[in-house]
Amino acid sequence: MKLLLRFFRRMLGYLLGVLLVAVIAAAATFAWQGYKLYQSALQATPLETLYQSITERPSFVPYDQLPQTYIDAVISVEDSRFVHHFVHHHGVDPLSIVRALWADLRSGSLAEGGSTITQQLAKNVYFTQEKQMARKAAELFAALDIEKHYSKQEILEMYVNTIYFGNGCYGVAEAAQGYFHTDAASLTDAQAVVLAGLPQAPSVYASSPALAHKRARVVLQRMVDCHKLTEDAAAQLSAETDVLPFITSSVT
């Protein structure tokens, strides 16, 4: 009996060792493929000219023209450690990645991304939206490099001016005009909160006011959790966003 137990223990140890080697090999393969993918993307859009290429767009909105409520809402709901005083990240947030991996393992899908604002920017300007491991690795390389070249303010500017909001709107200026017929600087607090929630699933929210309003409540709760709003202020804004008419069948 003891010999049999020893045999099974040795076999288990051997199998775990093989599994570990396989995981390391797969990770190395995806990392190398991702690195090559990133280098290829840089040839089309060099990192040094990325900010300039985005700021030259006619619809570009500089940081100082973005309402503070919109800035707070985006960071709270998308990447709370983006500019945290004590534990801000440098393009990649290991805690978010671990949390997302655990959620993916439990759901058996790649539903959770764990992406920072910088990673999402990298995905928007360099890669496709398809969820592949090599692309995710490329996204990590790009995010780390972007944080080395640009300030957090510049990264946020690039992000909100390139993200898709649904209804054919790319960037916060087009979204403000398309959904509310106003410019980004003139967004009300309620409008800013709604726009901050749309990029998570733009096509879904653009076609369903009920879901978009529900998403706005999630944004408000995250703002409370991140100490950007009090409970009372969030409740007042929630009442405003719940009745805010903003969905249109097409952008004009």
N, C-alpha and C positions, 0 to 999 in steps of 0.2 A: 504494500500500500504506500509506504514511504517512497519507494522507488518510483511509483507511478506519479505521486505528487511532485516529486523532483522533476520528472520528465515534463509534466504539464507546465511547471513553473519555467523551465528552461525554454520550452516551446513558446510560452507566452512572452518571455523576455526577448526571444529571437524575433517573433512577429512584431512586437512593439518597436524593436530596433529597425527592422525592415521598413515598417510604416514611417518611422521618423526620417529615415534616409530618403524615402520616396517623397515625403512632404518637403524636405529641404531641396531635393532635386527639382520638384515641381515649382517651388517658390523661386529658385534660381533661374529656371527656364522662363517663367513669366516676367521676372525682373529684367532679364536680358532682352526679351522680346519687347517689353515696355520701353526700355531705354532706346532701342533702335527706332521704335515708333515715335518716341519723343524727338529724337534727333532728326528724323525725317520731317516732322511737323515744323521744326525750327527753320528748315530750309525755305519753307513757304512764308512763314511769319517770324522773322528774327525777334528774339525776346527784347532786344535793345530798342526796337521800333514799335513794340506792341502798344504802349501807352499813347504814343503820338498818333498811331493809326486809328485808335478809338476816339481820341479827343478831337480829331479832325472831322468826325462825322457831324453832319448838320444838326442832328437831334441830340448831341452830347449835352448832358447837364453836369456842370462842375459840382464838386462837393459842397461848396458854400451856398449853392442854390437849392440843395436838398432840404426839405423840412426835417427838423430834428426828430420829430415823431416817426417819420419814415425811416430814418437811419436807425433809431433805437428799435423799431419793430423788425427791420430786416436782420439786424445782428442778433436780437433776442430769439427769433424763431429759426434762423438758419445756422447760426454759429456763435453761441454765447461766449466762447473763449477767444473770439477773433481779436478783441482789444481789451481783454480783462486785465485789471491792474496787477494781479498776482500770478495768474497761470495762463497767460495768453500763449497761443501756439505760434509756430513759425511756418505755417502752410499746411501742416498735417497734424491732426489731433488724434494721438494714439487711443485716448479714452473713448472717443466717438467711434473709432474703428472697431475696437473690441466690443463695444455695445452693439454696433451694427452687425458684426459677425455673429454674435450670440443670437440676435434676433433672426438673422438669416438661417442659422442652423436650426432654430426651432421651427421656422416657417417652411424650410426647404426651398427657399427662393433667394433671389438677390434684391429683395424689396427694399431693404435698408442699405443706404450707401455710406453713411458715416462721413460724408464729404464736408470739408470746410468751405467757406466762401471762396477761398483761393483755389481749391480744387475744382469747384464748380465753374469758376472763371476759366481755368485751364481747359476744362471739358468743353465750355462754350466756344472758345476761340481756337482751340487746336484739334479737338477730336470729335468723334460722333457721339451720339447719346446711347449707343448700343452698350449693354452691360457685358463686357468681356474682361477676363482677368488681365490680359496683356494691356488693354486700354486703361484699366484701373492703375496698373503699375506705371504706365506712361504719365498718367494724371498726377501721380505722386511726385515723380521727377520734375514735372513742369511746375507744380505748386511750390516745391522747395526752391526752385530757381526764381520763380516770380517773386517770392518773399525776399530773396537776396537783392533783387534789382529795384523793387518798388516799395514805397511806404504803404502802411495799412490804408491810409486815406486814398491813395492812388488806386490800390487794389479794389476798394469798395466802389470807387467811381467807375472803374472799368466793369465791374460786376453788374451794377444796376443799370448800366448803359448798354449791356449786351444780352441780358437775360430775357427769356421769352415769357410773355404774360398772357398768351392766348389771343384769339381773335386777330391774328396777324400782327400783333404789337411786339416789337423788339425794343427793349430799353424803356426806362421809366418815363421819358418824355412822350413816346408814342402811346404808352399805356394810360398816362394821365389824360391825354387828348382823346384817345379812343374810347375810354370808359366814362370819363367825367367832363369831357370838352373843356379842359383847362390845362394850364401848363404845370410842370412839376413843382415849381416854387410856390404855386398857389393852392396846392392840395390842402384840404382840411385834415384834421387829425383822423377823422373816421375814414376818409378816402385813402389816406396814407396807410392805415392799418389794413384795409382791404387789399390794396395793391401789394403790400408786403407778403400777403398770404397766397397770392395767385401762382407764383412760379413753381410751387411744389407739384401741382398737377394742373397746368394752365388750361388744357383743353377741357378737362372735367369741370373746373370751376367756371370757365367762360360760358358753358352751356347749362349751368345749374346755379341760379341765384341762391337756392337753399343751402347747397354745399359750400358755396363761396362765403356765405354769411357764417356758416358753422366753422369754416376755416379761420375766419376773422376772429372768432371767439377763442380759438386756439392761440392765435398770435397774441391776443390781449392777455391771456393767462401766462404765456411765456414772458411777456413784458413785466407782469407782476412778479413772476418768479425771479426775474433778473433785476428787480428793483428799479425798473424804469417807469412804472406806474403804481399808484396805490390801488387797493381794491376798489375804493369808491370811484376813482377816476376811470378805472377799467370798466366798471359797471355802467357808468354814464356813457362811455364810448361804445360799449356793447349795444346799448339801446339805440344809438345812432347808426351803427353799422348794420344792425338787424333790419332796418327799414331803408337803407341806402339803395336807391336804384342806380345800377351801374352796368348791368349786363346788356349787351347789344348783340344783335344777330350778325352784324358786320361792322367793321371799323370804317368810319367815314372821315 
